[in-house]
Amino acid sequence: MRSYLVSIALSGLAVAANAQTSTPTRSVSAAQGAVVRWPGNCQRCSFESRVWNPVNGTCYYPIDMEKKAGTYTISRRTTGGKLESARLTVTEKPCQQEDIKNFKKMEYVKVSEKNQARHRREMDELNPILLAKNEERPPVFDLPVTKPTAQLPAGKGFGDCRTFAGQPADRHTGTDYAVSAGTPVRSVGNGRVVLAANHFFSGNSVYIDHGNGLLSEYFHLKSIDVKPNQTVTKGQKIGVVGETGRTTGPHLHFGARWHGEKINPGYLLMDPSDMPQVQ
């Protein structure tokens, strides 16, 4: 009898829990690497197994550039306690091939065992930062973020598949901006420097944690003006544009990861109302 009553009680809890979750009637479609927006009185946001807080009452759902195309469920809990769900359709963004044939820095094509070992050590230090689940740190940024340089030309290269003198490279995780050497580079928002170092492939590099799982990346700098654990403010100079690491010339590589997802940083620079929005 007792087990029967326990079974009934558990069934009742399941029914009550299901009653709180509405069947997805809303939907949104976005490409790999995009950021989806669900505005309005949000208290908590969730996508698959990850849960995080909203930014100024809006849920943002970053989509990794290599997220498998298909339909997913995203959810949010409103300030009134209601749990709502929506269908997210992720569309494929084809990998554009770029063959850099006359590449002159051959040490990045035929990588020596010494430099391979160096790269592995650098990744051992970097991966815990890239994979850190820091969603619970409150956001100290607003959207859109400020530009990483005062004058920012159109960017290119996000998600590209590149070869250097015939040697394949990993997919390009950031956007390249053709900015002159020596141009000051600025932090796009308030935050804390989690890493500032010279790396083999990315050259002089800075990583800044802005809270809410948002990490900004600045590569190939000529020089670095900040140190790890330093607090920075929006628009603060963190270095100058250069061509260190695997580059074909001076430029700024600006990248972003949000809740661990590699996203097109251009979405952080746009007016949030222009992002794909749950309808």
C-alpha positions in Angstrom: 0.0 0.0 0.0 2.8 2.4 1.0 4.7 1.9 -2.3 1.4 2.4 -4.2 0.8 5.8 -2.4 4.4 6.8 -3.1 3.9 6.0 -6.7 0.8 8.1 -6.8 2.6 11.0 -5.1 5.5 10.9 -7.5 3.2 10.8 -10.5 1.4 13.9 -9.1 4.7 15.7 -8.8 5.6 14.8 -12.4 2.2 16.1 -13.6 2.6 19.3 -11.7 6.1 19.8 -13.1 4.9 19.2 -16.6 2.1 21.6 -16.1 4.5 24.4 -15.4 6.3 23.9 -18.8 4.4 25.1 -21.8 4.6 23.1 -25.0 6.9 25.1 -27.4 4.7 27.3 -29.5 7.3 29.9 -30.2 10.2 29.5 -32.5 13.3 31.1 -34.0 15.8 30.2 -36.7 19.5 31.2 -36.7 22.8 30.1 -38.3 25.8 28.5 -36.7 27.8 31.1 -34.8 24.8 33.4 -34.2 23.2 34.7 -31.0 19.4 34.4 -30.4 17.5 36.8 -28.2 14.4 36.2 -26.1 13.5 39.5 -24.4 11.1 40.2 -21.5 11.2 39.7 -17.8 13.6 36.7 -17.8 14.9 35.3 -14.6 16.8 32.2 -15.8 17.8 30.9 -19.3 18.6 27.4 -20.4 19.9 25.6 -23.5 20.4 21.8 -23.2 22.3 21.1 -20.0 23.5 24.7 -19.4 21.7 27.3 -17.3 22.5 31.0 -16.9 21.2 34.3 -15.8 19.8 36.9 -18.3 21.4 40.1 -19.2 19.3 43.1 -18.2 16.2 40.9 -18.2 16.8 39.3 -21.7 17.9 35.7 -22.4 20.6 35.3 -25.0 21.4 32.0 -26.6 24.8 31.8 -28.3 25.1 29.1 -31.0 28.6 27.5 -31.5 29.9 27.8 -35.0 30.1 24.0 -35.2 26.8 23.3 -33.5 25.1 20.5 -35.4 22.3 21.8 -37.6 18.8 20.8 -36.4 16.0 21.7 -34.0 16.6 22.2 -30.3 14.6 23.4 -27.3 15.5 26.5 -25.4 13.8 27.6 -22.2 13.4 30.5 -19.9 11.8 31.1 -16.5 10.1 34.5 -16.2 10.2 36.7 -13.1 6.6 35.4 -12.4 7.9 31.9 -12.1 6.5 30.6 -15.5 8.7 28.2 -17.4 8.5 28.7 -21.2 10.1 26.9 -24.1 10.7 27.6 -27.7 12.0 25.7 -30.8 15.4 26.8 -32.0 16.3 25.8 -35.6 20.0 25.9 -36.2 20.9 26.2 -39.9 24.3 25.4 -41.3 26.8 28.1 -42.2 29.1 26.5 -44.8 32.8 26.7 -44.2 34.3 29.1 -46.7 37.6 27.8 -48.0 40.6 30.2 -48.1 43.9 29.1 -49.5 46.8 31.3 -48.6 49.4 30.2 -51.1 52.3 32.7 -50.8 52.6 32.4 -47.0 56.0 33.5 -45.9 56.2 32.5 -42.2 57.1 28.9 -42.9 57.8 28.1 -39.3 54.0 28.0 -39.0 53.7 25.6 -41.9 56.4 23.1 -41.0 56.0 23.3 -37.2 59.1 22.0 -35.3 58.7 19.5 -32.5 59.8 22.2 -30.1 57.0 24.6 -31.3 54.5 21.7 -31.3 55.4 21.1 -27.6 55.1 24.8 -26.9 51.6 24.9 -28.5 50.5 21.9 -26.4 51.7 23.7 -23.2 49.9 26.8 -24.1 46.6 25.0 -24.8 46.9 23.1 -21.5 46.9 26.6 -19.8 44.2 28.0 -22.1 41.6 25.2 -22.3 40.5 25.5 -18.7 39.8 29.2 -19.4 37.9 28.5 -22.6 35.9 25.8 -20.9 35.3 27.5 -17.6 31.6 27.5 -16.5 31.5 31.1 -15.2 27.8 31.8 -16.0 27.1 32.7 -12.4 29.4 35.6 -12.4 27.1 38.6 -12.9 27.5 40.4 -16.3 29.5 43.6 -16.2 28.8 44.5 -19.8 26.0 45.9 -21.9 25.0 45.1 -25.5 26.1 46.2 -27.9 29.7 46.2 -26.7 32.0 49.0 -27.8 34.2 48.5 -30.9 37.7 47.0 -30.2 39.3 49.9 -32.2 38.0 53.4 -32.7 37.6 53.0 -36.5 36.6 49.4 -37.3 36.3 48.3 -41.0 34.2 45.4 -42.1 35.5 42.2 -40.8 35.9 38.8 -42.5 37.0 35.3 -41.9 34.8 34.0 -39.1 34.4 30.3 -39.4 36.6 30.0 -42.5 38.6 26.9 -43.4 42.1 27.9 -44.2 45.3 26.4 -45.6 48.7 28.1 -45.3 51.0 27.1 -48.2 48.9 23.9 -48.5 48.9 23.1 -44.8 45.3 22.9 -43.3 44.6 24.9 -40.1 41.8 24.7 -37.6 38.6 26.6 -38.4 39.0 30.3 -37.8 37.2 31.2 -34.6 37.3 35.0 -34.8 36.8 37.8 -37.2 39.8 39.6 -38.8 39.8 43.4 -39.2 42.3 45.1 -41.5 43.5 47.7 -39.0 46.9 49.4 -39.3 49.8 48.3 -37.1 50.1 50.5 -34.0 46.4 51.2 -33.7 45.2 51.1 -30.1 43.1 48.1 -29.2 40.4 48.6 -26.6 38.5 46.3 -24.3 34.9 46.0 -25.6 33.5 46.0 -22.1 34.2 46.1 -18.4 35.8 42.9 -17.2 38.9 41.1 -15.9 41.9 40.0 -17.8 42.2 36.2 -17.4 45.2 35.7 -19.7 47.7 38.0 -21.4 50.6 36.2 -23.1 52.6 35.5 -26.2 51.3 32.3 -27.9 52.8 30.5 -30.8 49.9 30.7 -33.3 47.9 33.7 -32.0 51.0 35.8 -31.1 50.5 38.4 -28.3 47.0 37.6 -27.0 44.6 39.0 -24.4 41.5 37.2 -23.0 39.0 39.2 -21.0 36.1 37.8 -18.8 33.0 40.0 -18.9 30.9 37.9 -16.6 27.8 35.8 -17.6 30.1 33.4 -19.4 31.3 36.0 -22.0 34.9 35.9 -23.0 36.5 38.3 -25.5 39.7 37.5 -27.4 42.3 39.8 -29.1 45.1 38.2 -31.1 48.3 39.2 -33.0 49.0 42.3 -31.0 52.3 44.1 -31.3 52.4 44.8 -27.6 50.2 44.2 -24.5 49.4 46.9 -22.0 47.5 44.8 -19.4 48.3 41.9 -17.0 46.4 38.8 -15.9 43.8 39.5 -13.1 43.8 43.2 -14.0 40.4 44.8 -14.0 39.6 46.8 -17.1 36.9 49.2 -18.1 34.9 49.5 -21.3 37.1 51.3 -23.9 40.3 50.9 -22.0 43.5 50.4 -24.1 44.8 46.8 -23.7 47.4 46.8 -26.5 48.2 47.8 -30.1 47.6 46.1 -33.4 50.5 44.0 -34.8 51.3 40.9 -36.8 52.7 38.5 -34.2 52.0 34.8 -34.6 50.6 33.1 -37.7 49.6 36.2 -39.8 50.0 37.5 -43.4 50.2 41.1 -42.2 49.0 43.6 -39.5 45.4 43.1 -38.5 43.2 42.5 -35.4 41.7 39.1 -34.7 38.7 39.7 -32.5 36.9 36.7 -31.1 34.3 35.8 -28.5 33.0 32.8 -26.6 29.8 32.9 -24.7 28.8 30.1 -22.4 31.6 28.1 -24.0 30.2 28.6 -27.5 32.4 30.0 -30.3 30.3 32.8 -31.8 30.7 35.5 -34.5 31.8 38.5 -32.5 29.8 40.8 -34.8 26.7 39.8 -32.9 28.1 41.5 -29.8 28.6 44.7 -31.8 25.1 44.9 -33.3 22.0 46.4 -31.8 20.4 43.5 -29.9 17.0 44.2 -31.6 18.7 43.1 -34.9 19.5 39.6 -33.5 17.3 36.6 -34.4 14.5 36.8 -31.9 12.1 34.3 -30.5 8.6 35.0 -31.9 
